[in-house]
Amino acid sequence: MARKGALRLIQGVRDGRSLSDQSGSLRALPVAEQARAARLAAETLRHQGRADVVIDAFVNRRPAPQIADVLRLAVVEMLELGAPAHGVVGAAVDLTRTLGARGQAAAGMVNAVLRKAGAYQGWADLAPQPLPEWLRGPLVEAYGDAVMTAIEAAHQRGAPLDLTMKPGADPVPGADALPTGSWRLQGPAQVTALPGFDEGQWWVQDAAAALPARLLAPQPGERIADLCAAPGGKTLQLAAAGAHVTAVDISEQRLRRVTENLARCGLTADLVAADVLDWRPDVAPDAILLDAPCSATGTIRRHPDLPFIRDGHGIAELIELQTTLLDHALSVLRPGGRLVYATCSLIPDEGEVQIDEVLVRHPGLIVERPDLSRIDLPGIDPAWITEEGGLRLRPDYWADRGGMDGFYMVCLRKPG
Ligand SMILES: C[S@@+](CC[C@H](N)C(=O)[O-])C[C@H]1O[C@@H](n2cnc3c(N)ncnc32)[C@H](O)[C@@H]1O
């Protein structure tokens, strides 16, 4: 059941739909099988390049797309996830037979290929799935070949589960403290079953994603606008620090997640469903966190489908939107106030370059470099600080601890 569900998810990705957008398509399966199908599909995409090397070693020509995906699923299940070959091969042959006349004809080939693939030596040494050229090109230019290889290796390793604790909450048993203040659980976990979930003691948030709110240093009683706020990880941090938070997002549906998260954690914020570009508060905020919409190319560890469903189109429009959002946010900020701009992107045009340009457009605007002596901003590696004074985080950082999402963030101060 889970394998058939995983194959359906992968085919959805081939048609351009993300895995998360398809989660409803598994509703007919028991919950545990839904989770298994989702994991199988994600791991198959994550390791597709390596699976193809193995398959190519045993076929004369690449099979039809659907059959190739059945083979990839089985290869990844055997060689990456360690499932016993006999069960996987039998299930893959059965799955192939359900794929119409082409499947019936291919069942023998699938059986023969997978029997050999199960005994493949050298899986661990195969190069990770490369990023598509539209993304790889700009990233090699920005970071160089060696870093690109390290980033691809980090994508292959996937992501652990990071938690941000409410101040004073007890850590989740088995979680490790990270230098920057987040907590990390290695290995898969059912989030809602973890201790402290129902009590709202913590929320799921990648260690890198937790840093923009820390960089902003929210103070009790400050008026802070969280712009582009949903699903609300940063809103929760700002509210937990005692700030009066207004969370603005264009998507009412996504704002419902913010409402749920606030309620679970016993925190409050004013929620506004609006386009930030139309939003003008009556009282200018003391501080703003602008987590702008972006290519999300820093989150591929957790979204291995992203390279398959994007082709680089739309990034120029996103960059233009980020510029407009940044200018608008600065226009509503109180004089002397601070603004943290953040994107979960690896592309410098969505980070460092935006800041180079905003400083030219807004004379008097300054960058507040991260202060490494601040006790509420622990664990910042000086190597993360960029020339203009922002923080560039990459998936290959903290490789021995399980990596982090790619992110860019910077704290700006508006002239008084
Ligand atoms: C990167 S996500 C924000 C993540 C969020 N800050 C968090 O920490 O959970 C970007 C958000 O921007 C919102 N968005 C995109 N364009 C917007 C606009 N013009 N005005 C307001 N929100 C917008 C999207 O709906 C999406 O929820």
The ligand as a MOL file (V3000), in Angstrom:
LIG
                    3D

  0  0  0     0  0            999 V3000
M  V30 BEGIN CTAB
M  V30 COUNTS 27 29 0 0 0
M  V30 BEGIN ATOM
M  V30 1 C 8.9090 32.0590 3.8740 0
M  V30 2 S 7.2170 31.9840 4.1990 0 CHG=1
M  V30 3 C 7.1570 32.6620 5.7990 0
M  V30 4 C 7.5520 31.7260 6.9180 0
M  V30 5 C 7.2170 32.3010 8.2920 0
M  V30 6 N 7.8180 33.6010 8.4880 0
M  V30 7 C 7.6140 31.4140 9.4390 0
M  V30 8 O 8.6200 31.6460 10.1000 0
M  V30 9 O 6.8750 30.4440 9.7140 0 CHG=-1
M  V30 10 C 6.6450 33.2990 3.1990 0
M  V30 11 C 5.1930 33.7370 3.4510 0
M  V30 12 O 4.9900 34.9360 2.7090 0
M  V30 13 C 3.6160 35.0070 2.3980 0
M  V30 14 N 3.4950 36.0700 1.3510 0
M  V30 15 C 3.9160 36.0310 0.0760 0
M  V30 16 N 3.6960 37.2070 -0.5480 0
M  V30 17 C 3.1260 38.0260 0.3810 0
M  V30 18 C 2.6650 39.3670 0.3680 0
M  V30 19 N 2.7510 40.1090 -0.7330 0
M  V30 20 N 2.1160 39.8690 1.4960 0
M  V30 21 C 1.9980 39.1080 2.6090 0
M  V30 22 N 2.4270 37.8390 2.6900 0
M  V30 23 C 2.9930 37.3070 1.5910 0
M  V30 24 C 3.2590 33.6060 1.9910 0
M  V30 25 O 1.8670 33.3800 2.1310 0
M  V30 26 C 4.1010 32.7870 2.9900 0
M  V30 27 O 3.3070 32.4010 4.0990 0
M  V30 END ATOM
M  V30 BEGIN BOND
M  V30 1 1 1 2
M  V30 2 1 2 3
M  V30 3 1 2 10
M  V30 4 1 3 4
M  V30 5 1 4 5
M  V30 6 1 5 6
M  V30 7 1 5 7
M  V30 8 2 7 8
M  V30 9 1 7 9
M  V30 10 1 10 11
M  V30 11 1 11 12
M  V30 12 1 11 26
M  V30 13 1 12 13
M  V30 14 1 13 14
M  V30 15 1 13 24
M  V30 16 1 14 15
M  V30 17 1 14 23
M  V30 18 2 15 16
M  V30 19 1 16 17
M  V30 20 1 17 18
M  V30 21 2 17 23
M  V30 22 1 18 19
M  V30 23 2 18 20
M  V30 24 1 20 21
M  V30 25 2 21 22
M  V30 26 1 22 23
M  V30 27 1 24 25
M  V30 28 1 24 26
M  V30 29 1 26 27
M  V30 END BOND
M  V30 END CTAB
M  END
